[in-house]
Amino acid sequence: MSERDAPSGPAGSDGAAGSDGAAADWRSRRREAADAHEAALRARRQAESARARELIARFVADARARGVAPEPLHAQGYGGRGRYRTPLQGWYLRRDRTVAVGTDGGFYVLTVPPSLAARLRGVRPEPQDPPLVIGAGGKDGESLDLPVALARALGDDAA
């Protein structure tokens, strides 16, 4: 038996086993912290979407009461290329017509991948969880508070 193959003494006396346990404990604590952070973020997004849904429901009721007519909603291809029919009616919230509220109270992002089949048949966008800030995290000047966007769609230019 060579010196390299000889046992170094009791397990953990060289510190290796102890450091493995500490590393595993640290990884476990980091994983728990990340899971807690993710859960808190998810809860915040759900609360934000619930508040946004309330604002949208109020907007749809106000638009109908004021006689603000919905219009046919169209989707755009990524990069603004092409226009695609949808079965939706509603109100656009951004000037570039990429975000809208449907008469069903759904929040729609109206950008789709370009496709010849979609140009012929149209597209059916799915409602998404609405944010309180449209375009948050985008370039400067591209984000818009939902209440401001809804007020504009109602014709309240003061907002």
N, C-alpha and C positions, 0 to 999 in steps of 0.2 A: 504494500500500500504506500503510495507516495504521499508527500506532505499535503498536496492539494486535495487528495481524496480523504484525508483523515477528518473525522468529525471535529468541529471547532468547539465543542463543549455543549452545555445544555441548550435546548432550543431557546432562541431569543437572546442568548448572551452576546451575540455580535450586533444586536440592535435591529437586524433585518426584519424579524417577525414582528417586532413592536412597531416599526415604521409602516409595515403593510397594514396593520390594524388601524393606525392613526390615519393613514391615507384613505382607507375604506370608510372610516368614520367621517372624515372631512368630505368625501364624495357624497356620502349619504346626507349630511347636513346641507350641502350645496343643492342636491337634488330636491330636498324638502323645501328649501328656500325658493328655488325656481318654480316648484309646483305651487307654492303659496302665492308667489308673484303672478303666475299665470292665472290662477283662480281669481285673484283680486282684479286683474285686468279684464278678465271675462265678465265679472260682475259689474265693473264700471261700464263696459261697453253695452251690456244688457240694460242697465239703468238709463244710459244715454239714449239707446234706441227706444226704450219705453217712453221717455220724455219727448223724443222726436215724433213718435207715432201720435202722441196726444196733440202736438202742434199741427201735424198733418191732418188729423181728423177734424180739428177746429178749422183749419184752412179750407178743407173740402166743403164743410157746412157753410162757412162764410162766402166762399165763391159761389155756391149755389144760391144762397140768400141774396147776394148782390147781383146775380145774373151774369157773372163772369163765365162766359161760355168756354167749355173745354174744346180742344182741337184735336185732330188726329195726330198721334205721336209717331214720329219716325226715328229710326235708329241710324247711326252713322258707322261707317267702317272705321277701324282704328286709323288714326292720323287724319280723320275727316274725309276719307275717300269713300265715296258712294253713299247712297241714301237707301234705306231699307224700310219697307212698309211694316207696320205692326198692327195687331188688332186693338191696340190701346187708344183710349181717348184720355186727355188730361191737360195739364198745364206744365210748360217748361219752366225750370227754375234757374237755369243758367242761360246766358245770352248765346253761348255756343250750342245750345240745344242738346246737350249730352246727358242732362239729368232732368227728371220730371216726376210729377206726382200724377198718378192715374185717378180716374173718377172712382175707382175702387179703394182709394186711400193708400195704394201701394207706392213705394218709392222705387224708381227705376233709373238705372244707369243705362243710357241708350247708346252704348258703343259695342260693336260686334266685330268679330273677325271677318274680313272681306271674303265673299263667296258668291260665285255665279248662281248657285242654287238658291241662296238666300235672296239674291236680287230678284229672282223670278217668283219665288214663293212667299217672300217676306220672312220676318223673324218674330219670335214670341219671347220677348224678354221676361225674366222672372223677377218678381219683387225682391228687394234686398232690405236688410236691416238699415234703417235710416240713421245717419249720423247727425249730430247737432251742428257740425261744421262740414260743409261740402268741400271736398278737395283738401282736407287737412293734410299737412305734410307735403303738399305740392310746392311748386315755385311760388315766390312772393307774388301776391296779387291774384292768385288762382283759388285761394280759399274764400269761402263765403258762409257766413253764419246762416243757418237754416231759417230763423225767424225773419231775417232780412230778405232772403230769397223768396219766402212765402209772401211777404208784404209786397214785394215787387210784382209778383204774379197776380196779386189782387189789384194792382194798379195804385198802391200806396207808395208814391215816389218819395215821400218824406222819410221812409225807412231806409 
